[in-house]
Amino acid sequence: MVMNHEIIIFTPIFIVLIGLTFVSILKKRRRSAKSIYKLIDDLEKKYIY
């Protein structure tokens, strides 16, 4: 049984790269609580007052 060394070496690297890109996309999309409260406050000032 012959194992292909390229598959053994590059598969974990490929999985890690996919994971890092996924995490970075999620961090960009997520808003902090402070920015959400500021957005709500701005909308209240615009439409209520």
Contact map, one row per residue, 1 for C-alpha under 8 A:
1110000000000000000000000000000000000000000000000
1111000000000000000000000000000000000000000000000
1111100000000000000000000000000000000000000000000
0111111100000000000000000000000000000000000000000
0011111110000000000000000000000000000000000000000
0001111111000000000000000000000000000000000000000
0001111111100000000000000000000000000000000000000
0001111111110000000000000000000000000000000000000
0000111111111000000000000000000000000000000000000
0000011111111100000000000000000000000000000000000
0000001111111110000000000000000000000000000000000
0000000111111111000000000000000000000000000000000
0000000011111111100000000000000000000000000000000
0000000001111111110000000000000000000000000000000
0000000000111111111000000000000000000000000000000
0000000000011111111100000000000000000000000000000
0000000000001111111110000000000000000000000000000
0000000000000111111111000000000000000000000000000
0000000000000011111111100000000000000000000000000
0000000000000001111111110000000000000000000000000
0000000000000000111111111000000000000000000000000
0000000000000000011111111100000000000000000000000
0000000000000000001111111110000000000000000000000
0000000000000000000111111111000000000000000000000
0000000000000000000011111111100000000000000000000
0000000000000000000001111111110000000000000000000
0000000000000000000000111111110000000000000000000
0000000000000000000000011111111000000000000000000
0000000000000000000000001111111000000000000000000
0000000000000000000000000111111100000000000000000
0000000000000000000000000001111110110000000000000
0000000000000000000000000000011111110000000000000
0000000000000000000000000000001111111000000000000
0000000000000000000000000000000111111100000000000
0000000000000000000000000000001111111110000000000
0000000000000000000000000000001111111111000000000
0000000000000000000000000000000011111111100000000
0000000000000000000000000000000001111111110000000
0000000000000000000000000000000000111111111000000
0000000000000000000000000000000000011111111100000
0000000000000000000000000000000000001111111110000
0000000000000000000000000000000000000111111111000
0000000000000000000000000000000000000011111111110
0000000000000000000000000000000000000001111111111
0000000000000000000000000000000000000000111111111
0000000000000000000000000000000000000000011111111
0000000000000000000000000000000000000000001111111
0000000000000000000000000000000000000000001111111
0000000000000000000000000000000000000000000111111
